[in-house]
């Protein structure tokens, strides 16, 4: 019972991180229909920029070092995402293959620059004292407090996104633009500006995940490819453009990964793709995706 509870809790905390990162991808890919293969690169940019701000403050024993790194990572990812949409992708609306090729090229260039600037040594944030240490959890015992905070942050992100998309004017414009982009423009809405705003929001969520993920596990080159792949799987399983579906997909993938590592670690990665194949076979649009 203790082992099962630990595996489930590990799966949920991992799912929380996957949801934070994949929710940004769901906004960009699922709602805007922009194939951004550089989404994992935004995770990498946020992690390294945030660490560059965090490191000297942490060495100076400043209590708000982690929060400063978090803010810097989110802003860096949001600015990078907005520039990517404005400079490159806004000219390729509806050209999925070209978008994919361009963003793959961007991700390769950025990865090389990160390697040149920061080197290949893994980096890691250290959580502030307020969310450090362990918390007693039934059937598990002491469990890292920061991982529990991850779940709380993911829930807050999910609620905030649902409110933005369903209760605000921006959300109405986003949903209208998905259904009929030309009509939205004819109504006087600056569609390119809305696209930049949504891309910046999705990138900021990826940046949030970049700093949180780099606190829970070391940040290193290669994480961009991993989180891009995970985001693709989560959005495909949950359904493009559905925040609730993204949460369900993240939970399924997170639990599958942890159960696989506990039961058959050599082939654990296969379990994730088995879930994706089963969903595509039974419901091609995803669990909560629209047909």
Secondary structure, DSSP 4 states (H G I P E B T S, - for coil): -HHHHHHHHHHHHHHHHHHHHHHHHIIIIIIS----TTHHHHHHHHHHHHHHHHHHHHHTT-TTHHHHHHHHHHHHHHHHHHHIIIIIGGGGTT-HHHHHHHHHHHHHHHHHHHHHHH-S--B-----GGG-SEEEETTTEEEEHHHHHHHHHHHHHHHHHHHHHHHSHHHHHHHHHHH-HHHHHHTT--HHHHHHHHHHHHHHHHHHHHHHHHHHS-B-TTHHHHHHHHHHHHHHHH-TT-HHHHHHHHHHHHHHHHHHHHH-GGGHHHHHHHHHHHHHHH-TT-SS---
